[in-house]
Amino acid sequence: MKAKPKAARERTSKERAKAFTGVHALLVFPSEEDRKATLDLMRRFSAGVRYAYNRLLEGQTREELKRADGFLCTSFRLNTRYADDAILKAQAVLDSARERGEDPRKVVFGGRKLFQQLKRRHLSGKPLRELKREWRERRQGLLYSRGDKTKGGNLNLRLLVEDGALRLRINLGDGSYAHALVKTGHPNLSALVGRVYASLPYNVALSLREGKVYATFTWEEEAVPLVATKENGVLALDVNSDPYHLALALVSPDGNLRRHLTLSLEEVDRAENRGTKELLLWKVAHQVVAIALEEGVAIATERLKYLRKSRRGDGSGRAFRGKQHRFAYASLLRKVHSLARKRGVQVVEVNPRDTSTIGMLKYAPQLSLSKDVAAAYVIGRRALGFEEKLPRGYERLLRDERFRGHVQGFYASRVQELRAKKAQERNPYLRRRLSREIGRAKRHLALFSSLQGSSGSQREVTDGRNSPGVNPWRVLRAGTFLPLLGREVPRDLSRLKPILFGGSWEGWKEGLGPPPGGGPGCANVRYT
């Protein structure tokens, strides 16, 4: 199980963006003229962000764009500080699109979903007016200003305490100002007022929603000394939607599994409203961080990524869409990361590539783990810098010509069978589902055809880099799960043991037993 650790290339809490604390508030304008002037400034700033985004795509630099005599300042009537903040917002959108692997040229400011709804032209009357209002607010309702210590807080959007009230003075970009009352009962309000009195910096972002202007004030938190680091091991997390739970694996510094546990998230799914759901997710985050502190280990998670959600009419099925849309993956991980930084727990984020596949193929049958705990174990080993070598039994399996011929025959027959079903199917939604299944079967067939008598790479490292040849883990998944186990995501992976230890795929039916981990149910906290 041990492997030679490689140099760590994953982002840790020391290398990541700094942690921020914030206050959300409603702005109340005593003067209607001030409100209109602020909305006009937000419209110009939003347009400036879109202009800066397009210029960045063309290769222009930040220094060129923020010049006082440049187009961004003169045409949008923004001062140089507003112009620079607009460029930073545009750069953040550009970096986010590239990190998610999306085409930056296809980014839609205001939201692609709203844009597609408007294009359909299926609404009229009040619903159409509401949709257009929301689109305008999302597209034109932004204003942002960074804090500056040398300027005593924030130069463009400055908080003032006058007559016992907290007010926001808004620089309109031409030397004039608008004023608004800050209305909030946020628990961090006293900390924000303290920063105002101490002339400490704070960032301000204004947003427009349902005709009201809201402000979010954020500032950088003081660095907390690390008290739990990966030198003592890691607590690895894997969030799963079916059953809805959190799998955790405590991994020692030598890469071995010390113990594992599960936290049920079904209570989160049954929450009556969003506020209750948020409280329950914070409760789970506190449990995770408490375990890490108790063990003195870092927390390891997959790097946050965009999860595509299915839509009605794509043939995915109502039940599957429901599971996708209830899945609070990113929300839970953000809470765990935030709380860990505040408590001095190191956070290590790793590339999510093939963690579930490696866990199911290697550690689930080898250690009699559930697929979810096995995936968490892979995440933990990856965070510690360990490689995942292909077991010898799987190497022999990939060299077996009879096995490759069996799998190719299976997928060739499956393509023909699915095509016949599609030809007889009249439901357009089910036809779309069958089309996706046909495409998946073709890709698996091509994957085995590309081996051409070779097992491909015999070594796949866990840092997400491409190995020479075909990815052996994905080849194995395509060749064993559906053709041998009968499911694309099987629960019982113990039947892979004869292959894992002996390389004999003909004996895969041996060793039938109950699903590892005791089936789909998971206790609220279970140590093993």
C-alpha positions in Angstrom: 0.0 0.0 0.0 2.9 2.3 0.6 4.3 4.3 -2.2 7.1 6.7 -2.7 5.8 10.3 -2.1 6.3 12.8 -4.8 6.9 16.6 -4.5 3.6 18.2 -3.4 2.1 20.2 -6.2 -1.3 20.9 -4.8 -2.5 24.2 -3.3 -2.5 24.4 0.5 -4.0 26.9 2.9 -0.6 28.7 2.9 -0.7 29.2 -0.8 -4.4 29.9 -1.3 -6.2 33.2 -1.4 -6.5 35.0 1.9 -9.6 34.5 4.1 -12.2 37.3 4.3 -15.0 38.2 6.7 -18.0 40.1 5.6 -21.2 42.0 6.4 -24.3 42.1 4.2 -26.5 45.2 4.4 -29.4 47.0 2.8 -28.8 50.6 1.6 -31.5 53.1 2.2 -31.3 56.4 0.2 -32.8 59.4 1.9 -32.6 61.2 -1.4 -34.1 59.8 -4.6 -31.6 61.8 -6.6 -28.8 60.0 -4.8 -30.4 56.6 -5.5 -30.7 57.4 -9.2 -27.1 58.6 -9.4 -25.9 55.4 -7.7 -27.9 53.2 -10.1 -26.4 55.1 -13.0 -22.9 54.6 -11.6 -23.6 50.9 -11.2 -24.7 50.7 -14.8 -21.6 52.4 -16.0 -19.3 50.3 -13.9 -21.0 47.0 -15.0 -20.6 48.1 -18.7 -16.9 48.9 -17.9 -16.4 45.4 -16.6 -17.7 43.9 -19.8 -15.6 46.3 -21.9 -12.5 45.4 -19.8 -13.3 41.7 -20.2 -13.4 41.9 -24.0 -10.1 43.9 -24.1 -8.4 41.4 -21.8 -9.5 38.6 -24.2 -7.8 40.6 -27.0 -4.5 40.7 -25.0 -4.5 44.2 -23.6 -2.9 44.7 -20.2 -4.2 46.1 -17.0 -1.8 49.1 -17.2 -3.1 50.0 -20.7 -6.8 49.8 -19.7 -6.7 51.8 -16.4 -5.0 54.9 -17.9 -6.8 58.2 -17.0 -7.0 59.1 -20.7 -8.1 55.6 -21.7 -11.5 54.6 -23.1 -12.5 52.9 -19.8 -12.2 56.2 -17.9 -13.4 58.7 -20.5 -16.3 56.8 -22.1 -17.7 55.2 -18.9 -16.9 58.3 -16.7 -15.1 56.3 -14.1 -12.1 57.5 -12.1 -8.9 55.5 -12.3 -9.6 53.6 -9.1 -13.0 52.5 -10.3 -11.5 51.6 -13.7 -8.8 49.5 -12.0 -11.5 47.7 -9.9 -13.5 47.0 -13.0 -10.5 45.4 -14.7 -9.9 43.2 -11.6 -13.5 42.0 -11.7 -13.2 41.2 -15.4 -9.9 39.4 -14.8 -11.6 37.3 -12.0 -14.4 36.3 -14.4 -11.8 35.4 -17.1 -9.7 33.3 -14.6 -12.8 31.5 -13.4 -13.9 30.5 -16.9 -10.5 29.2 -17.7 -10.2 27.3 -14.4 -13.5 25.5 -15.1 -12.4 24.6 -18.6 -15.0 26.8 -20.3 -14.5 28.9 -23.4 -14.0 32.5 -22.1 -15.5 33.9 -25.3 -18.8 32.3 -24.4 -19.2 33.9 -21.0 -22.6 35.6 -20.6 -22.7 38.6 -18.2 -26.0 38.5 -16.4 -26.3 34.7 -16.5 -26.6 32.2 -19.3 -29.8 30.7 -17.9 -31.6 34.0 -17.9 -30.3 34.8 -21.4 -31.6 31.4 -22.7 -35.0 32.1 -21.2 -35.2 35.5 -22.8 -34.2 34.0 -26.2 -37.1 31.5 -26.0 -39.7 34.3 -26.1 -42.2 32.0 -24.4 -43.4 34.6 -21.8 -45.6 37.7 -21.9 -47.1 40.2 -19.5 -45.9 40.3 -15.9 -43.7 37.2 -16.1 -41.8 38.7 -19.0 -41.4 42.0 -17.3 -40.1 40.3 -14.1 -37.6 38.2 -16.2 -36.4 41.4 -18.0 -36.0 43.2 -14.7 -34.0 40.4 -13.2 -31.8 40.3 -16.4 -31.1 44.0 -16.2 -30.3 43.9 -12.5 -27.9 41.0 -13.0 -26.2 42.6 -16.0 -26.1 46.2 -14.8 -26.3 46.1 -11.0 -22.7 45.9 -9.9 -20.3 48.3 -8.3 -17.1 47.4 -6.5 -14.3 49.2 -4.7 -11.2 47.8 -3.0 -10.1 48.9 0.4 -6.8 50.8 0.9 -5.0 51.1 4.1 -3.2 54.2 2.9 -6.5 55.9 2.2 -8.0 55.2 5.6 -10.4 52.5 4.6 -12.0 52.8 1.2 -11.6 55.9 -1.0 -14.6 55.5 -3.4 -17.1 53.8 -1.1 -16.4 55.1 2.4 -18.3 54.3 5.6 -19.0 57.2 8.0 -20.5 57.2 11.5 -22.7 60.2 11.8 -25.2 60.9 14.6 -25.0 57.3 15.8 -25.9 56.0 12.3 -23.7 54.2 9.8 -23.7 55.8 6.4 -22.0 55.0 3.1 -20.6 57.9 1.0 -20.5 56.9 -2.7 -18.1 58.6 -5.0 -20.0 59.1 -8.2 -16.7 59.2 -10.2 -16.9 62.9 -11.1 -16.1 64.4 -7.7 -19.6 64.5 -6.4 -21.1 62.1 -3.8 -24.2 60.2 -2.9 -25.1 59.1 0.6 -27.1 56.1 1.9 -27.9 54.7 5.3 -26.5 51.2 6.0 -29.2 49.0 7.5 -28.2 45.6 8.9 -28.3 43.4 12.0 -25.3 41.3 10.9 -23.3 39.8 13.8 -20.1 41.2 12.3 -21.4 44.7 12.3 -19.5 45.7 15.5 -16.2 44.4 13.9 -17.0 46.5 10.8 -17.6 49.7 12.8 -14.4 49.0 14.7 -12.5 49.0 11.4 -14.2 52.3 10.4 -13.0 54.0 13.6 -9.5 52.5 13.2 -9.3 53.6 9.6 -8.6 50.0 8.5 -9.3 48.9 4.9 -12.5 47.1 3.8 -13.8 46.2 0.4 -17.3 47.2 -0.7 -19.5 45.6 -3.4 -22.9 47.0 -4.3 -25.5 44.8 -6.0 -29.1 45.3 -7.2 -31.9 42.9 -6.4 -35.6 43.4 -6.8 -35.1 47.2 -7.1 -33.1 47.4 -3.9 -29.4 48.2 -3.5 -27.5 45.9 -1.2 -23.9 46.3 0.0 -21.4 43.6 1.0 -18.4 44.7 3.1 -15.5 42.4 3.4 -12.0 42.5 4.9 -9.0 40.3 5.3 -8.8 38.2 8.4 -5.7 38.1 10.5 -3.7 34.9 9.8 -4.3 32.2 12.4 -1.2 30.1 13.3 -1.6 26.5 12.0 -2.1 24.0 14.7 -3.0 21.0 12.6 -0.9 20.3 9.5 -0.5 17.4 7.0 2.8 16.5 8.6 0.6 14.6 11.1 -1.6 13.2 8.3 -4.9 14.3 6.7 -8.6 14.0 7.1 -9.9 13.5 3.6 -13.5 14.4 2.5 -15.7 13.1 -0.3 -19.2 14.4 -0.6 -21.7 12.0 -2.2 -25.3 12.5 -3.4 -26.6 8.9 -3.3 -26.9 8.2 -0.4 -26.5 11.8 0.6 -23.6 11.7 3.0 -20.0 12.8 3.7 -17.3 10.1 3.6 -14.2 10.8 5.6 -10.9 9.0 5.7 -8.1 9.6 8.3 -4.8 9.0 6.5 -1.5 8.7 8.3 1.7 10.4 7.0 2.9 7.1 5.6 -0.2 6.9 3.4 -2.0 4.2 5.3 -5.7 4.3 6.3 -6.1 4.8 10.1 -9.8 4.9 10.3 -12.9 6.1 8.4 -16.3 7.5 9.2 -19.4 8.8 7.6 -21.6 11.8 8.3 -25.2 11.7 7.0 -26.5 14.7 5.1 -30.1 13.4 4.8 -31.2 15.9 7.5 -29.8 18.7 5.3 -31.9 17.4 2.4 -35.1 17.5 4.6 -34.5 21.1 5.8 -37.6 23.2 5.6 -35.9 26.3 4.1 -32.6 27.6 2.9 -31.7 29.2 6.2 -32.2 25.9 8.0 -30.1 24.1 5.4 -27.3 26.6 5.8 -27.3 26.0 9.6 -27.1 22.3 9.2 -24.3 22.5 6.7 -22.4 24.7 9.2 -23.0 22.1 11.8 -21.4 19.4 9.6 -18.5 21.7 8.9 -17.9 22.2 12.6 -18.0 18.4 13.1 -15.3 17.9 10.4 -13.0 20.6 11.7 -13.4 19.3 15.3 -12.2 15.8 14.2 -9.3 17.4 12.4 -8.3 19.4 15.5 -8.7 16.4 17.7 -6.3 14.3 15.5 -4.0 17.3 14.7 -4.2 16.7 11.0 -4.9 18.8 7.9 -8.1 18.6 5.9 -7.9 17.4 2.3 -10.6 18.0 -0.3 -11.0 18.0 -4.0 -10.5 21.3 -5.6 -13.7 23.2 -5.9 -15.1 22.8 -9.4 -18.3 23.5 -11.4 -20.8 20.7 -11.3 -23.1 20.6 -14.3 -26.8 20.4 -13.4 -29.2 18.5 -15.7 -32.3 20.3 -17.0 -35.8 19.3 -17.6 -36.2 17.8 -21.1 -32.7 16.4 -21.4 -33.9 12.9 -20.6 -31.9 12.5 -17.4 -35.1 11.8 -15.3 -36.8 13.7 -12.5 -35.2 11.7 -9.7 -31.7 12.2 -11.0 -32.2 15.9 -11.5 -33.5 16.1 -7.9 -30.4 14.5 -6.5 -28.2 16.8 -8.5 -30.0 20.0 -7.5 -30.0 19.1 -3.8 -26.3 18.3 -3.8 -24.6 21.0 -1.7 -21.1 20.0 -2.7 -19.4 23.4 -3.2 -21.4 25.1 -0.3 -20.3 22.5 2.2 -16.6 22.5 1.1 -16.5 26.4 1.3 -17.8 26.2 4.8 -15.3 23.6 5.8 -12.4 25.6 4.2 -13.5 28.9 5.9 -13.9 27.3 9.4 -10.7 25.4 9.1 -8.7 28.6 8.3 -10.2 30.3 11.3 -9.3 27.4 13.6 -5.7 27.0 12.3 -6.3 23.8 10.4 -4.3 23.5 7.1 -6.4 22.8 4.0 -5.0 20.9 1.1 -7.0 20.9 -2.2 -6.1 18.3 -4.8 -7.0 17.6 -8.4 -10.3 15.6 -8.5 -9.3 13.7 -11.6 -10.2 9.9 -11.3 -10.3 9.9 -7.5 -13.6 7.9 -7.5 -12.4 5.6 -10.2 -9.1 4.7 -8.5 -10.9 4.3 -5.2 -13.5 1.9 -6.6 -11.0 -0.2 -8.6 -8.2 -0.4 -6.1 -9.1 0.3 -2.5 -12.7 -0.6 -2.3 -12.1 -4.3 -3.1 -8.6 -4.4 -1.5 -9.7 -3.0 1.9 -13.4 -3.9 1.8 -14.4 -0.2 1.8 -17.4 1.5 0.4 -16.8 3.3 -2.9 -17.2 6.7 -1.2 -14.7 6.0 1.6 -12.3 4.6 -0.9 -12.5 7.8 -2.9 -11.9 9.8 0.2 -8.8 7.6 0.9 -7.4 8.4 -2.6 -8.0 12.1 -2.0 -6.0 11.8 1.3 -3.1 10.0 -0.3 -3.0 12.4 -3.1 -2.9 15.3 -0.6 0.1 13.7 1.0 1.9 13.3 -2.3 1.6 9.6 -2.9 1.4 7.9 -6.3 -1.2 5.3 -7.2 0.4 2.5 -9.2 -1.7 0.1 -11.2 -1.9 -3.3 -9.4 -0.3 -6.2 -11.1 -3.6 -8.1 -11.4 -5.0 -5.2 -13.5 -1.8 -5.0 -15.6 -2.3 -8.7 -16.5 -6.0 -8.1 -17.2 -5.2 -5.3 -19.7 -2.7 -7.5 -21.5 -5.3 -10.3 -21.8 -6.5 -10.3 -25.4 -9.6 -12.5 -24.6 -10.7 -9.9 -22.0 -10.3 -7.0 -24.5 -12.2 -9.0 -27.1 -15.0 -9.7 -24.7 -15.3 -6.0 -23.7 -15.2 -4.9 -27.4 -17.9 -7.4 -28.3 -20.0 -6.3 -25.3 -19.9 -2.6 -26.3 -20.4 -3.3 -30.0 -23.6 -5.3 -29.1 -24.7 -2.6 -26.7 -24.4 0.1 -29.4 -26.6 -2.0 -31.8 -29.1 -2.7 -29.0 -29.4 0.9 -28.0 -29.8 2.0 -31.6 -32.7 -0.4 -32.0 -34.4 0.9 -28.9 -33.9 4.5 -30.1 -35.5 3.7 -33.4 -38.6 2.4 -31.7 -38.8 5.1 -29.0 -41.2 7.9 -29.7 -40.6 9.9 -26.5 -38.1 12.7 -27.4 -36.7 12.9 -23.9 -36.0 9.2 -23.7 -34.5 9.3 -27.2 -32.0 11.9 -25.9 -31.1 9.6 -23.0 -30.6 6.8 -25.4 -28.4 9.0 -27.6 -26.2 9.8 -24.6 -25.9 6.1 -23.8 -25.0 5.3 -27.4 -22.3 8.0 -27.3 -20.9 6.6 -24.0 -20.8 3.0 -25.4 -19.0 4.3 -28.5 -16.4 6.1 -26.4 -15.8 3.0 -24.3 -15.5 0.9 -27.5 -13.0 3.4 -28.9 -11.1 3.3 -25.6 -10.4 -0.4 -25.9 -9.8 -0.2 -29.6 -7.1 2.4 -29.0 -5.1 -0.1 -26.8 -4.0 -1.9 -30.0 -2.6 -4.9 -28.1 -0.9 -2.7 -25.5 -1.9 -2.1 -21.9 -1.1 1.5 -22.3 0.6 3.3 -19.4 1.4 1.1 -16.5 1.7 4.0 -14.2 -0.8 6.7 -13.4 0.2 9.4 -10.9 -2.4 11.1 -8.7 -1.5 14.7 -9.5 -3.8 14.8 -12.5 -1.2 14.9 -15.2 -1.6 12.9 -18.4 0.4 9.7 -18.6 1.8 8.5 -21.9 -0.7 6.2 -23.6 -4.3 5.5 -22.6 -5.4 6.2 -19.1 -5.5 2.7 -17.6 -7.9 3.5 -14.8 -10.6 4.7 -17.2 -10.0 1.7 -19.4 -10.4 -0.6 -16.4 -13.6 1.1 -15.3 -15.1 0.8 -18.8 -14.0 -2.8 -19.0 -15.1 -4.1 -15.6 -18.0 -2.2 -14.3 -20.7 -2.6 -16.9 -19.4 -5.7 -18.8 -18.6 -7.7 -15.7 -20.5 -6.2 -12.8 -23.6 -5.2 -14.7 -23.7 -1.5 -13.5 -21.9 1.7 -14.5 -21.5 2.6 -10.8 -21.7 -0.7 -8.8 -22.1 -0.8 -5.1 -20.6 -4.3 -4.5 -17.0 -4.0 -5.6 -15.8 -7.1 -3.6 -16.2 -9.2 -6.8 -13.2 -7.4 -8.2 -10.9 -9.2 -5.7 -10.1 -12.2 -8.0 -9.0 -9.8 -10.7 -7.1 -7.4 -8.4 -5.1 -10.1 -6.8 -4.9 -12.7 -9.5 -5.7 -11.0 -12.8 -8.2 -13.7 -13.7 -11.3 -12.0 -15.1 -13.0 -15.4 -15.6 -13.2 -15.9 -11.9 -14.9 -12.6 -11.2 -18.1 -14.2 -10.0 -16.3 -15.7 -7.0 -16.5 -14.0 -3.7 -20.1 -12.8 -3.9 -21.2 -11.2 -0.6 -22.9 -8.2 1.0 -21.9 -4.7 -0.2 -18.8 -3.5 1.5 -19.4 -1.0 4.2 -22.8 -2.5 5.1 -24.8 -1.3 2.2 -26.1 2.2 1.3 -27.1 3.3 4.8 -24.6 5.3 6.8 -24.6 6.1 10.4 -24.4 9.7 11.6 -20.9 9.0 12.9 -19.3 5.5 12.6 -15.7 4.7 13.4 -14.1 1.5 12.2 
